[in-house]
Amino acid sequence: MVKQKIIIVSNRLPISVSKVNGKLKFTNSAGGLATAVSSLGGNASDHLWIGWPGIASDDLSQKDRRQITTRLHRDGCYPVFLTKKQVKKFYDGYCNATIWPLFHYFQTFTNHNDDFWRSYKEVNVLFKKAVLHYATPQTNIWIHDYHLMLLPSLLRSALPKASIGFFLHIPFPSFELYRLLPNRRSIIEGLLGANLIGFHTYDYVRHFLSSVQRTTGFESERGIITLADRTVTVDAFPIGIDYEKFSDTAKSDAVLRETKLLGEHYKDMQIILSVDRLDYSKGIPSRLEAFELFLKRYPRFHKKVVLVLVAVPSRVTVEAYKNLRADVEQTISHINGMYGTVDWTPISYQFKNIEFEQLVALYQRADVAMVTPLRDGMNLVAKEYIASKQKSTGVLILSELTGAVDELHEAERINPNDSQGIATIIKNALTMPRSKQREKLHSMQQRLQSYSVQEWATDFTDQLKQSTKVQAQLSDKLLSTATTKNIVRAFMSAKRRTLLLDYDGTLADFVSSPLHTKAPPSKALLKVLEKLAKQPRTNVHIISGRTREALDVWFGHLPLSLVAEHGFWVKNNKTWAQEDVAFKKYKKDIISVMEGYAQRTPGAHIEEKDFSIVWHYRNTPPELAYARNASLQHDLRHVLNNDEIQIVNGDKIIEVKPQGTNKGTITNELLVENKSDFVLCIGDDATDEDMFRALPKSAYSIKVGLGETRARNQLPSVNKVLNLLKQLSQAK
Ligand code: GDG
């Protein structure tokens, strides 16, 4: 079997299969995505498209399936067959009755149903199997849209090194909406299997990053999320249209003929055009309301204007869509009945899919396009209208709740809920001077031409390759099996061995409370440490920011050397010795500043140690923490205006402590005392970088987690550290 270089995965294939009079019928849908894919370069055989062909498998015999598969293969497509039950629960259910309404801010239409969710997981697994059938570790995989949000992680576990991209075509809602989803964590984890996640606008990127942080705790910097062993890049790629196709078709004979027919039919009337799938997110009822208001307020336009409303049938089996259709058709009858005359019908309504040339002719002829969704990921109709205006003028009225508005700022922006405002804008649009219309169209056309759907696809796939490459470099430092073996070998042959180990985040995972009663070492860890410390010629040092009391309770019974409070306390021969520094005199001021903040910052609290005061904010909502931390540090600097004290940012803490002593200074002292020919140092945060800096070249150093470090190697998790220590403890 030929393995493909790019696999596109989307719920629907660009070819639909149906059965007419018992015979299979194949229909191409020349959508934007199909054009985008064909522009990706390489041979057609380099691309493979996996998706559902649009017909339930219950209606197909084995022979039908074989025929479909063979026929689709010829066009580079591979079918995933779904049963009627899956179509109902996965597609109509979880996709279109749960995710679609919630992500478009229609909370009350959102149906939370366990059966839907089960089916969603099941179908994502079906897609995974289909992809694995074709993918190699070198394949680039590009997954599309909200139907397949679990697929990136499902594929990642099977193909750890694959290059996986995901693009969401609908909005990603604010966390306040997203948090309502019972499966919010699984969906985020599903998406994080990708190397690159793309959205239409930066607002959706922001919402996504904040939802990632709030549901999983993973933070991001400049759009890069750092997981334990990988990074994920998140960015905005506003989808374009096939500009040439629209501008060329607009000039074609077929369209000119259609436009002429429209001209004859509507004579001197101005046309306002409305084209969408019949979907509640598109705001059709409020558009009609505004149009009615316009007719009421400006009778001089009666018989001079017609609203051509094309509503394309969509998801007709879903309850909310049935109700919407009834509602829209009732309102149209009402307006036509109220304002129409024998020779004039204000709204010309078509509930069907019209031919492409007819659509472009309508774009070409329409004086105004009303694109007023209540929410829309991007909205291509707005862009297509502008591209089709090659020989004519026109005005675009565009909702500010579409993704497209970011690029089309010359459009007449409206709030789709403001019918009064829209009525005025309709009047202004119908009377706008042609020179002004031309000027606005020109700027928008230039922009759309320069970032067409072809550029969009190339941009996304280039970025995917780039981010996969950068991520591969990042994981270059991850400790390999070979280096692990080297470390064990060096440990075994050394005359004297020194191990310098941090505790939180290195030997134990972070817990939500810093209290030592809440973060005790596991039995497994204690066992490994004991065994390790009892190895001959071996000194094991725990170098922590924790207090003496905590370290004593946890490790006092083991033959380990302990360093508390980042080096201010050192335990040798069963007694603690302290660094000679003056800190006491500052404590009162520091605590008083911090207490003021703690009282009005939910989740934050203060910890007092002998040589530091710590502000903990792990349980504070991140946005609030960000704001409070900035002003807390400002106030602290103001109060402690001297060189003896430093303010250090740690992992979800701000620590105020004396200058001079740190984990690096103590490391220097320990290395002199121990005189070892094997040194291994493991840590995870900024304070541990001081240790890494103090090590001789020959030492082994490991940072837990990704991110910049001076350490020679990295390990992704505490568990992996324990594995390594276990190997050393068993070395003979
Ligand atoms: C989703 C997101 C995002 C419409 N009627 C006819 C017809 N169309 C074509 C248009 C346009 C497409 O359908 C509709 O695209 P939109 O972007 O407006 O909306 P969705 O279908 O909701 O698309 C959306 C998009 O994905 C891409 O990422 O922009 O936000 O919801 O291309 O031309 N085509 C023909 N006859 C019709 O009657 N031939």
Boltz pocket constraint, residues with backbone or C-beta under 6 A from the ligand:
constraints:
  - pocket:
      binder: B
      contacts: [[A, 32], [A, 169], [A, 170], [A, 239], [A, 275], [A, 276], [A, 277], [A, 310], [A, 312], [A, 352], [A, 353], [A, 354], [A, 355], [A, 356], [A, 359], [A, 376], [A, 377], [A, 378], [A, 379], [A, 380], [A, 381], [A, 382], [A, 384]]
      max_distance: 6.0
